[in-house]
C-alpha cells in the first residue's frame, strides 16, 4: 500500500473496550485511515503505526487505555507513470478504471496502475482527499479489467472493509481450454485458506490446439492469490495463455485471456448501488473467430488427407507376412469412424505417424538419429500435425526438424514400408499404438544436424546398421533397402 497521508494522529482505546483484538485488526476496524488488516500490517511493519509510543508487532493485543499513533510516512512517493488509462467512472470520492494487461496494479515499480492514476483522474476536493489516488484491490499483471480506486481516506477505508466483508461483487470473463459445460461451483482451498468460485458457460468453439475453447463467466466468492487461474486448472480447463497453471502457452504473445468485466458495490458515501461493466476484450472475439475458421479449414484438410492416406494404404504391397499384418491394421484404422486417426490424442487403438528412411547421395548409407527418449538409433519421424497437407508432407517436415535436411527426392512413389508398434504410457498419455507410415528419400548432401528431439544424428552404412542399437522394425526396413 501507499504511504499514510496525514500528520501524526493519536487514538485512545476506550476504557470500556473489552474485546481481545490484535493491533492490525483493531486499526482496520476503528481507525478511519486504515482500510484493511493487510494495510495495517504493512504500516506496522514500516513503523508507521505505534502502540503507546513503541514499535510493536501486528500480533500485539490492544488493551483499554492504549494509545495508537499513526505516524507520517518518511518514504518518498514513487515517480508518476505518465500513461493513458480508460476511466469508466469517477466522482470526488472514487474512480473505476480499466487496467490494461501487462501492467502491475501497484508495488515498488514505477510502471504501475497506481502511479498512473494522478495523470488520469480529477483531484478530489474533499477534506480527507488523499495526496494521490490509491487502488483498493489488485489484479494480476497479466489480467486486465476493472479496478476501484479511492480518492479520499474515508472512501479507501469503506471500500477496504467492503472487500474484507465480501460485499463487493466481481465478475470476470475468460477463455478456457477444452469443452466445459453448464455452470457450477469450485471449492478448493488455496494455501490452506477456503476459496470458492462460481462459473457459468457462455459459449464454445472448436480449436486446433485444444479441440475446444469455452467462454466462461467467473464469479469469485473469495479473493485468494491466482484463485480463478488455480480453480479452472483444477477443473481440467486452464485459462488460455496461463503459462503457470495451464502448461505451455498455445497462443504466443497474446497474453492471458482473463478480464475483470463487472463490479457491483455500494457507494462508500452515498450508499447508492454502483453497477459498472466493460465489454470483453476484442481478442476474445478475434480468437473465437480465428479458431472457428482454422477448424473449418482443418476439417476440409482432414478429409483430403484421409482420402490420400487411404489411397496410399490401398496401393501399398507388403513385402512379407509381418508387414501384411501391419498393413491390415492400418487400413482398418484409416476407415474407422472414431475421429481423426492422425490426431496425437487418438489413443484407441492409436494414431498414424510419419517417418523417413533417408539415403545418402550415393545410396550406400542411411541417416539415423539417436532418439532422446528411447535411446535407440531410429529413422527421423513423428506425429502428423493438423497443418500438414498430407502424410508425405509430415514425413518431410519431421526430417527437416530433426536433422535439418530440406532437399529430398522421393525414391519410388507411395509408401516404402508400414509398421505398427506399441508406445508405453507416459504422463497423461495411455499406452497406445503408433501406425507408422514410412517413406524412402535420397538426400542431395551429407549435411545433417541433430534437432531438439535427437541426441545425435549420423550416416550409417547399410552394411553397418546391424551393428548399432536399434529395433527389429528398422532392421526389417533396411533389409528392404538392400
HELIX and SHEET records of a PDB file:
HELIX    1   1 UNK A   23  UNK A   30  1                                   8    
HELIX    2   2 UNK A   37  UNK A   45  1                                   9    
HELIX    3   3 UNK A  113  UNK A  116  1                                   4    
HELIX    4   4 UNK A  117  UNK A  119  5                                   3    
HELIX    5   5 UNK A  153  UNK A  164  1                                  12    
HELIX    6   6 UNK A  227  UNK A  234  1                                   8    
HELIX    7   7 UNK A  282  UNK A  315  1                                  34    
HELIX    8   8 UNK A  321  UNK A  334  1                                  14    
HELIX    9   9 UNK A  391  UNK A  403  1                                  13    
HELIX   10  10 UNK A  465  UNK A  467  5                                   3    
HELIX   11  11 UNK A  472  UNK A  481  1                                  10    
SHEET    1   A 3 UNK A   9  UNK A  12  0                                        
SHEET    2   A 3 UNK A  67  UNK A  70 -1                                        
SHEET    3   A 3 UNK A  49  UNK A  51 -1                                        
SHEET    1   B 4 UNK A  86  UNK A  90  0                                        
SHEET    2   B 4 UNK A  94  UNK A  99 -1                                        
SHEET    3   B 4 UNK A 144  UNK A 152 -1                                        
SHEET    4   B 4 UNK A 129  UNK A 135 -1                                        
SHEET    1   C 8 UNK A  86  UNK A  90  0                                        
SHEET    2   C 8 UNK A  94  UNK A  99 -1                                        
SHEET    3   C 8 UNK A 144  UNK A 152 -1                                        
SHEET    4   C 8 UNK A 258  UNK A 266  1                                        
SHEET    5   C 8 UNK A 169  UNK A 177 -1                                        
SHEET    6   C 8 UNK A 211  UNK A 220 -1                                        
SHEET    7   C 8 UNK A 196  UNK A 207 -1                                        
SHEET    8   C 8 UNK A 183  UNK A 187 -1                                        
SHEET    1   D 5 UNK A  86  UNK A  90  0                                        
SHEET    2   D 5 UNK A  94  UNK A  99 -1                                        
SHEET    3   D 5 UNK A 144  UNK A 152 -1                                        
SHEET    4   D 5 UNK A 258  UNK A 266  1                                        
SHEET    5   D 5 UNK A 273  UNK A 277 -1                                        
SHEET    1   E 4 UNK A 377  UNK A 378  0                                        
SHEET    2   E 4 UNK A 365  UNK A 371 -1                                        
SHEET    3   E 4 UNK A 350  UNK A 359 -1                                        
SHEET    4   E 4 UNK A 380  UNK A 383 -1                                        
SHEET    1   F 5 UNK A 377  UNK A 378  0                                        
SHEET    2   F 5 UNK A 365  UNK A 371 -1                                        
SHEET    3   F 5 UNK A 350  UNK A 359 -1                                        
SHEET    4   F 5 UNK A 432  UNK A 443  1                                        
SHEET    5   F 5 UNK A 408  UNK A 410 -1                                        
SHEET    1   G 5 UNK A 377  UNK A 378  0                                        
SHEET    2   G 5 UNK A 365  UNK A 371 -1                                        
SHEET    3   G 5 UNK A 350  UNK A 359 -1                                        
SHEET    4   G 5 UNK A 432  UNK A 443  1                                        
SHEET    5   G 5 UNK A 417  UNK A 423 -1                                        
SHEET    1   H 3 UNK A 377  UNK A 378  0                                        
SHEET    2   H 3 UNK A 365  UNK A 371 -1                                        
SHEET    3   H 3 UNK A 454  UNK A 461 -1                                        
END                                                                             
